[in-house]
Amino acid sequence: MQILSKEFESNLSQTIAETFNQLKEAAENSAIKKRWIRQADIQQYVEVSAKTLREWERRGLRRCEPIEGGGVYYDLEEIDTFMKKYKR
């Protein structure tokens, strides 16, 4: 025995899928993304050696050193932009 028409079931299924995708996209867009990465972690992020990182700094990649000392950090967006600039 069928309670709902095939067309209604199809529309309902499509609406549920669209709603799910919209909610998923909204969640991904609102997720808090890290902006800074520690120097110790950058080599895993972009898989480069410490020597290459020093060369990037020589070419203009900026580093952030907190006033009170501690680790060196880099802006993830700046790293991505820097890599695109030298992409071949």
Buried (B, 14 or more C-beta within 10 A) or exposed (E): EEEEEEEEEEEEEEEEEEEEEEEEEEEEEEEEEEEEBEBEEBEEEBEBEEEEBEEBBEEEBEBEEEEEEEEBBBBBEBBEEBEEEEEE
